[in-house]
């Protein structure tokens, strides 16, 4: 019969799981609050200008970037 090096500490394991769960919940709450503030300030993810990949020209632009 093999003996364990240490007795299993179920309370410690439960506290670690609860700590990880609370940290994940807090991070999600902070992200939701940040999104709410962005919406309240009138800035949404769709409104932010995105750089076109590869420097592609949009319709009507010349080589120097002016229409």
C-alpha positions as CSV (number, residue, x, y, z in Angstrom):
1,X,0.0,0.0,0.0
2,X,1.4,3.4,-1.0
3,X,1.1,6.3,1.4
4,X,0.6,9.9,0.2
5,X,3.4,12.4,0.8
6,X,0.8,14.9,2.1
7,X,-2.8,14.6,3.2
8,X,-5.1,16.2,0.6
9,X,-6.3,19.7,1.8
10,X,-9.7,20.0,0.3
11,X,-10.4,23.4,1.9
12,X,-7.2,24.8,0.3
13,X,-8.2,23.5,-3.1
14,X,-11.7,24.9,-2.7
15,X,-10.3,28.3,-1.7
16,X,-8.0,28.3,-4.7
17,X,-10.9,27.5,-7.0
18,X,-13.1,30.2,-5.4
19,X,-10.2,32.8,-5.7
20,X,-9.8,32.0,-9.4
21,X,-13.5,32.2,-10.0
22,X,-13.7,35.6,-8.2
23,X,-10.8,37.0,-10.2
24,X,-12.4,35.9,-13.5
25,X,-15.7,37.4,-12.4
26,X,-14.0,40.7,-11.4
27,X,-12.2,40.9,-14.8
28,X,-15.4,40.4,-16.6
29,X,-17.1,43.1,-14.6
30,X,-14.3,45.5,-15.2
31,X,-14.5,44.8,-19.0
32,X,-18.3,45.4,-18.9
33,X,-17.9,48.7,-17.1
34,X,-15.2,49.8,-19.6
35,X,-17.5,49.0,-22.5
36,X,-20.4,50.9,-20.7
37,X,-18.1,54.0,-20.3
38,X,-17.1,53.8,-24.0
39,X,-20.8,53.7,-25.0
40,X,-21.7,56.6,-22.7
41,X,-18.9,58.7,-24.1
42,X,-20.1,57.9,-27.6
43,X,-17.2,55.9,-28.7
44,X,-18.0,52.4,-29.9
45,X,-15.7,49.7,-31.4
46,X,-17.2,50.3,-34.8
47,X,-16.5,54.1,-34.7
48,X,-12.8,53.7,-34.1
49,X,-10.9,54.1,-37.3
50,X,-9.1,51.0,-38.4
51,X,-6.0,51.1,-40.5
52,X,-6.4,49.4,-43.8
53,X,-4.1,46.4,-44.0
54,X,-1.3,46.6,-46.5
55,X,-1.8,50.3,-47.2
56,X,-4.5,49.6,-49.8
57,X,-5.9,52.7,-51.5
58,X,-9.6,53.3,-51.2
59,X,-11.8,54.1,-54.1
60,X,-11.0,57.5,-55.6
61,X,-7.6,58.0,-54.0
62,X,-4.5,58.8,-56.0
63,X,-1.0,57.6,-55.3
64,X,-0.3,60.4,-52.8
65,X,-3.5,59.6,-50.8
66,X,-5.6,62.6,-51.9
67,X,-8.9,62.2,-53.7
